[in-house]
């Protein structure tokens, strides 16, 4: 399991708890390409008694059919609405104030609906707030955890937003989610081995979008995976590591090696630079150059979600 909990994120958790009693609605910003993995279970635990608007950001990069599945999945939940947006598209954002009012219910006419904006790092929170405000309020960037403190801004439609720093949780129990987050850029590239992330991403793309992967890199075949006999070994902490390549069914190493060979990763003497292949695949995946892709569906949500326990036991340091 991946451990990740910088000190400023622990501080943000305390700030959220202090502000929540005055909040009418929570906006949780999710990455439309991985709505389950980009949903922080700790935030779900903190805000369980508040109505929630799930914003599926980067909808222009996600598979439209899968996005419709996710929107229906969230809309079926109590006190929850979902809206897929491109956070730089003003037309997409116009519906948000009205949805906040609908979720808030009866609010005194002389005050704004108070909305807290939450989400893990690098899912587009700051871009969303800037778009809603019509000006630069929140700092944006392509690195996780750009926002370090709460910010307040009033927007049109009698809505007052409170932005919060991106918060990850103490341990990401679901290894598949950890690798999807790393592939999307939500986790720093130093948190998990960069090449290993690309290997898993290649295998998952071969399973979910074989035509897009083959077409982009002119792959003649997508090699099947032969299970590693040590894949189910137990780590020192007692947790078994799932063989993600076996679950995908494709040999991500072989696919990444072919991408590296085609994109300048073949060194003198025939040595393969897999890091070069990883750079190509992950950068192009994040930039949407493989097309509109979604890395998970509602069917991928574990039936027994072990991450919920981790969310409730986040410790203050």
C-alpha positions in Angstrom: 0.0 0.0 0.0 1.2 3.5 -0.7 1.8 5.8 2.3 1.5 9.6 1.6 0.6 12.3 4.1 2.5 15.5 4.0 2.1 17.8 7.1 0.2 20.5 5.3 -2.4 17.9 4.3 -3.0 17.0 7.9 -3.4 20.7 8.7 -5.9 21.0 5.9 -8.0 18.2 7.4 -8.2 20.1 10.7 -9.2 23.3 8.8 -12.0 21.4 7.0 -13.4 20.0 10.2 -13.5 23.5 11.7 -15.2 25.1 8.7 -17.8 22.3 8.0 -20.5 23.3 10.5 -21.1 26.6 8.5 -21.1 24.9 5.1 -24.3 24.2 3.2 -23.0 22.1 0.3 -19.7 20.4 -0.5 -18.3 20.3 -4.0 -16.0 17.4 -4.5 -13.9 17.7 -7.7 -13.0 14.4 -9.2 -11.0 13.4 -12.3 -13.5 12.2 -14.8 -11.0 9.6 -16.0 -10.9 8.0 -12.6 -13.8 9.1 -10.4 -13.4 6.3 -7.9 -9.7 6.5 -7.4 -9.7 10.3 -7.2 -12.4 10.4 -4.5 -10.7 10.7 -1.1 -12.5 8.4 1.3 -11.4 10.6 4.2 -13.3 13.5 2.7 -16.4 11.3 2.3 -16.1 10.4 6.0 -15.8 14.0 7.0 -18.7 15.3 4.9 -21.1 12.4 5.2 -23.9 14.6 6.5 -23.6 17.3 3.9 -25.2 17.4 0.4 -22.5 16.9 -2.3 -22.1 18.0 -5.8 -19.6 15.7 -7.6 -17.8 17.6 -10.3 -16.2 15.3 -12.9 -13.4 17.6 -14.2 -11.5 17.1 -17.4 -14.5 15.6 -19.0 -13.0 16.5 -22.4 -10.2 13.9 -21.7 -12.6 11.2 -20.5 -14.6 8.6 -22.4 -18.1 10.1 -22.8 -19.9 6.8 -22.4 -18.0 6.0 -19.2 -18.7 9.5 -18.0 -22.4 8.9 -18.4 -22.1 5.7 -16.4 -20.4 7.6 -13.6 -22.8 10.5 -13.6 -25.7 8.0 -13.3 -23.9 6.2 -10.5 -23.5 9.3 -8.4 -26.9 10.7 -9.1 -28.4 7.5 -7.7 -26.8 8.3 -4.3 -28.7 10.2 -1.6 -28.2 14.0 -1.4 -25.7 13.8 -4.3 -25.6 15.3 -7.8 -23.0 14.9 -10.5 -21.9 17.2 -13.3 -19.3 16.5 -15.9 -17.4 19.6 -16.9 -14.3 21.0 -18.7 -13.1 23.4 -16.0 -12.0 25.9 -18.6 -15.4 26.0 -20.4 -17.5 28.8 -19.0 -20.7 27.2 -20.4 -20.1 24.0 -18.5 -19.7 26.0 -15.2 -22.9 28.0 -15.4 -25.0 25.2 -14.0 -23.0 24.9 -10.8 -24.5 27.8 -8.7 -28.0 26.6 -9.5 -27.2 23.0 -8.5 -25.6 24.3 -5.3 -28.9 26.1 -4.4 -30.9 23.0 -5.2 -28.8 20.8 -3.0 -28.7 23.4 -0.1 -32.5 23.6 0.1 -33.9 26.5 2.1 -31.3 29.2 2.8 -32.0 32.6 4.2 -32.5 35.2 1.4 -30.0 37.6 3.0 -27.0 35.3 2.8 -25.1 33.2 0.2 -25.1 29.5 -0.1 -21.8 28.4 1.5 -20.0 25.9 -0.5 -16.7 24.1 0.3 -14.6 22.9 -2.6 -12.7 19.8 -2.0 -10.6 17.3 -3.9 -7.3 15.5 -4.0 -4.3 17.4 -5.5 -4.2 18.1 -9.3 -7.8 17.3 -10.2 -8.6 20.9 -11.4 -10.0 22.5 -8.2 -8.2 25.8 -8.7 -9.0 26.0 -12.4 -12.7 25.4 -11.5 -12.7 28.2 -8.9 -11.0 30.6 -11.3 -13.6 29.7 -14.0 -16.5 30.3 -11.6 -15.0 33.6 -10.3 -14.2 34.8 -13.8 -10.8 35.8 -12.7 -7.6 34.3 -11.2 -8.3 33.6 -7.6 -6.6 30.3 -7.0 -3.1 29.3 -8.2 -3.0 26.5 -10.7 -0.3 24.2 -11.8 0.4 20.7 -13.1 2.1 19.5 -9.9 0.1 18.1 -7.0 -0.8 20.2 -3.9 -0.4 23.7 -5.4 -3.0 25.2 -3.0 -1.6 25.3 0.5 -4.4 27.1 2.5 -8.1 27.8 2.5 -9.3 30.6 0.3 -12.7 32.3 0.2 -14.4 33.8 -2.9 -17.9 35.0 -3.7 -19.2 34.2 -7.2 -22.3 35.0 -9.2 -25.6 33.4 -8.1 -25.3 34.1 -4.4 -22.7 31.4 -3.8 -19.7 31.8 -1.5 -16.9 29.3 -2.2 -14.3 28.1 0.3 -11.3 26.4 -1.5 -9.3 23.9 0.5 -5.8 22.4 -0.1 -5.7 19.1 -2.0 -5.8 16.3 0.5 -4.6 12.8 0.0 -5.2 10.1 2.6 -2.7 8.4 4.9 -2.6 5.1 3.0 -4.0 4.2 -0.4 -5.0 0.7 0.3 -6.2 -0.2 -3.2 -3.1 -0.7 -5.3 -4.9 -0.4 -8.6 -6.2 3.0 -7.5 -2.7 4.0 -6.4 -1.3 3.2 -9.9 -4.2 5.0 -11.7 -3.6 8.1 -9.6 0.1 8.0 -10.3 -0.5 7.5 -14.0 -2.8 10.6 -14.0 -0.3 12.7 -12.2 -2.3 13.2 -9.0 0.5 11.6 -7.1 4.0 12.9 -7.5 6.2 10.9 -9.9 8.6 10.1 -7.1 5.9 8.4 -5.0 5.9 5.1 -7.0 8.5 3.8 -9.3 8.0 5.8 -12.6 8.6 2.9 -15.0 6.4 0.5 -12.9 3.6 3.0 -13.1 3.9 3.1 -16.9 4.1 -0.7 -17.2 0.8 -1.0 -15.3 -0.7 1.8 -17.3 0.3 0.1 -20.6 -1.3 -3.1 -19.5 -4.5 -1.4 -18.4 -4.7 0.6 -21.6 -4.3 -2.6 -23.6 -7.2 -4.1 -21.8 -9.6 -1.1 -21.9 -8.5 0.7 -25.1 -6.5 -1.6 -27.3 -7.2 0.3 -30.5 -6.2 3.6 -29.1 -2.9 2.2 -27.7 -2.1 0.3 -30.8 -3.0 3.2 -33.1 -1.0 5.8 -31.2 2.2 3.7 -31.1 1.7 1.6 -34.2 1.9 -1.7 -32.2 1.5 -4.8 -34.3 0.3 -6.9 -31.4 -0.5 -6.6 -27.7 1.3 -9.4 -25.9 -0.5 -11.4 -23.4 0.9 -11.6 -19.8 2.4 -14.7 -18.3 1.9 -14.5 -14.5 4.9 -13.9 -12.4 5.3 -16.8 -9.9 6.3 -14.2 -7.2 3.4 -11.9 -7.9 1.5 -13.1 -4.8 4.4 -12.8 -2.4 3.7 -11.2 0.9 5.5 -8.0 1.7 7.3 -7.3 5.0 4.2 -5.7 6.5 2.1 -8.7 5.7 0.1 -7.4 2.8 -0.2 -9.4 -0.4 0.5 -7.4 -3.5 -1.9 -8.1 -6.4 -0.4 -8.9 -9.8 -1.9 -5.9 -11.7 -0.5 -7.1 -15.0 -2.2 -10.5 -14.6 -5.5 -8.7 -13.8 -5.1 -6.7 -16.9 -4.1 -9.7 -18.9 -1.3 -8.0 -21.0 2.4 -7.7 -20.7 3.0 -4.1 -19.9 6.8 -4.5 -19.9 6.8 -5.7 -23.5 4.4 -2.9 -24.6 6.5 -0.3 -22.8 9.7 -1.6 -24.4 8.1 -1.4 -27.9 7.0 2.2 -27.2 10.6 3.1 -26.0 12.1 1.5 -29.1 9.8 3.6 -31.4 10.4 6.8 -29.5 14.1 7.2 -29.1 14.7 4.7 -26.2 16.9 2.3 -28.0 20.5 2.8 -26.9 23.7 1.6 -28.5 24.2 -2.1 -28.1 20.5 -2.8 -28.2 19.9 -1.7 -24.6 16.3 -0.5 -24.0 15.6 2.8 -22.1 12.3 1.9 -20.4 12.3 5.3 -18.6 12.1 7.0 -22.0 9.1 4.8 -22.9 7.5 5.7 -19.5 8.0 9.4 -20.2 6.3 9.1 -23.6 3.4 7.0 -22.4 2.6 8.9 -19.2 3.0 12.4 -20.7 0.8 11.6 -23.7 -1.8 9.8 -21.5 -2.0 12.9 -19.2 -2.2 15.2 -22.2 -5.0 13.3 -23.9 -3.0 12.4 -26.9 -4.3 8.8 -26.9 -7.8 10.0 -27.1 -10.6 10.3 -24.6 -10.0 7.5 -22.1 -11.4 6.5 -18.7 -9.3 4.2 -16.5 -12.1 2.8 -14.4 -15.9 2.2 -14.4 -18.4 1.8 -11.5 -17.9 -1.9 -11.9 -14.3 -1.5 -10.7 -15.4 -0.3 -7.3 -14.4 -3.0 -4.7 -17.4 -4.6 -3.1 -15.7 -4.3 0.3 -13.9 -1.0 0.3 -10.9 -1.3 2.6 -10.0 2.3 2.1 -13.0 3.5 4.2 -11.4 2.2 7.4 -8.2 4.0 6.5 -10.2 7.2 6.0 -11.8 7.1 9.4 -8.5 6.5 11.2 -6.5 9.3 9.7 -4.3 10.5 12.5 -3.4 14.1 13.5 0.4 14.5 13.8 
